[in-house]
Amino acid sequence: DKKAKQCPQRSEYFGRFISSVRRTFQASSNISFAITMSNQDPSSPSPQVMVNGMPGNMGKTVGQAVIRRGHLLVPFSLTGEIIPDKTCAVEDVNVELLKPSVRDAAMEKILEKYPRMVAVDYTQPDVVNENAEFYIKWGIPFVMGTTGGDRARLLKSVKDANLYAIIAPNMGKQIVAFQAMMEYMAKAFPGAFEGYTLRVTESHQKMKKDTSGTAKAVIASFNKL
């Protein structure tokens, strides 16, 4: 199935996109995005990024960051069947919202126009695996910023498909570093806090639909300690 074969161009530009994001994060301890001129020309060598989850706050915020970083924001976004909106304005780009019932029919033409496209997912916990399977089906490298779903199944599906993807419960570099430190401690010093009670308290924005994946990861490390 030609749709299931990963496009070499998308793999290359996925790497460029991630490197660009990494450079941006390294440029500021406040993780602010550099502001550059938007490039919305499909023929440009700039990474082509489809941000899914609009008109949600995270989807729109990431879409704005893509534009400000000088990448091309693909003017389509996967959304839920119950979302009444048909479009979402992000800076100067009018993004068409694609419901599950129409996204397969639209994707072939989208990939013809944006052959180097990568996806960033900030949708809902209950569609994490469904969306991942969709990206795999079409050979689209992706960043899974959405928490929840069956994470073991998610990792296995991506590995079996040999598809490039970034999957993490948190995309903040400081939190990722903290999690790596906790995982190291749990492996190097198991039982170090035996007899103690450890507690995790995390505040989150009120619209979050599931328990924090970051909190779950930290608790898993605490249990080993």
ChimeraX attribute file (.defattr): number of C-alpha atoms within 10 A of each C-alpha:
attribute: neighborCount
match mode: 1-to-1
recipient: residues
	/A:1	6
	/A:2	9
	/A:3	14
	/A:4	15
	/A:5	15
	/A:6	19
	/A:7	18
	/A:8	12
	/A:9	12
	/A:10	21
	/A:11	21
	/A:12	12
	/A:13	20
	/A:14	25
	/A:15	15
	/A:16	14
	/A:17	20
	/A:18	14
	/A:19	12
	/A:20	16
	/A:21	18
	/A:22	13
	/A:23	13
	/A:24	16
	/A:25	17
	/A:26	13
	/A:27	13
	/A:28	11
	/A:29	10
	/A:30	8
	/A:31	15
	/A:32	12
	/A:33	17
	/A:34	15
	/A:35	12
	/A:36	11
	/A:37	10
	/A:38	18
	/A:39	20
	/A:40	18
	/A:41	12
	/A:42	16
	/A:43	11
	/A:44	11
	/A:45	12
	/A:46	18
	/A:47	28
	/A:48	28
	/A:49	25
	/A:50	26
	/A:51	29
	/A:52	27
	/A:53	24
	/A:54	30
	/A:55	23
	/A:56	15
	/A:57	12
	/A:58	18
	/A:59	23
	/A:60	21
	/A:61	14
	/A:62	21
	/A:63	30
	/A:64	20
	/A:65	20
	/A:66	25
	/A:67	23
	/A:68	19
	/A:69	20
	/A:70	18
	/A:71	24
	/A:72	25
	/A:73	30
	/A:74	26
	/A:75	21
	/A:76	23
	/A:77	25
	/A:78	23
	/A:79	25
	/A:80	19
	/A:81	12
	/A:82	8
	/A:83	12
	/A:84	10
	/A:85	13
	/A:86	12
	/A:87	16
	/A:88	18
	/A:89	15
	/A:90	20
	/A:91	13
	/A:92	10
	/A:93	18
	/A:94	14
	/A:95	22
	/A:96	18
	/A:97	25
	/A:98	25
	/A:99	17
	/A:100	15
	/A:101	9
	/A:102	12
	/A:103	17
	/A:104	14
	/A:105	11
	/A:106	11
	/A:107	14
	/A:108	14
	/A:109	11
	/A:110	15
	/A:111	15
	/A:112	10
	/A:113	13
	/A:114	19
	/A:115	18
	/A:116	23
	/A:117	26
	/A:118	27
	/A:119	21
	/A:120	22
	/A:121	24
	/A:122	24
	/A:123	24
	/A:124	20
	/A:125	16
	/A:126	15
	/A:127	16
	/A:128	22
	/A:129	18
	/A:130	13
	/A:131	19
	/A:132	22
	/A:133	16
	/A:134	15
	/A:135	20
	/A:136	24
	/A:137	17
	/A:138	19
	/A:139	24
	/A:140	28
	/A:141	26
	/A:142	25
	/A:143	21
	/A:144	23
	/A:145	21
	/A:146	22
	/A:147	26
	/A:148	18
	/A:149	16
	/A:150	13
	/A:151	15
	/A:152	8
	/A:153	12
	/A:154	18
	/A:155	16
	/A:156	11
	/A:157	16
	/A:158	20
	/A:159	12
	/A:160	9
	/A:161	16
	/A:162	13
	/A:163	20
	/A:164	20
	/A:165	22
	/A:166	15
	/A:167	17
	/A:168	16
	/A:169	19
	/A:170	18
	/A:171	14
	/A:172	11
	/A:173	14
	/A:174	12
	/A:175	13
	/A:176	15
	/A:177	11
	/A:178	12
	/A:179	18
	/A:180	14
	/A:181	12
	/A:182	20
	/A:183	19
	/A:184	13
	/A:185	16
	/A:186	19
	/A:187	12
	/A:188	11
	/A:189	12
	/A:190	15
	/A:191	14
	/A:192	13
	/A:193	13
	/A:194	12
	/A:195	7
	/A:196	9
	/A:197	8
	/A:198	11
	/A:199	8
	/A:200	9
	/A:201	5
	/A:202	8
	/A:203	6
	/A:204	8
	/A:205	6
	/A:206	6
	/A:207	8
	/A:208	11
	/A:209	12
	/A:210	12
	/A:211	13
	/A:212	16
	/A:213	15
	/A:214	18
	/A:215	15
	/A:216	13
	/A:217	14
	/A:218	18
	/A:219	16
	/A:220	14
	/A:221	19
	/A:222	22
	/A:223	14
	/A:224	17
	/A:225	20
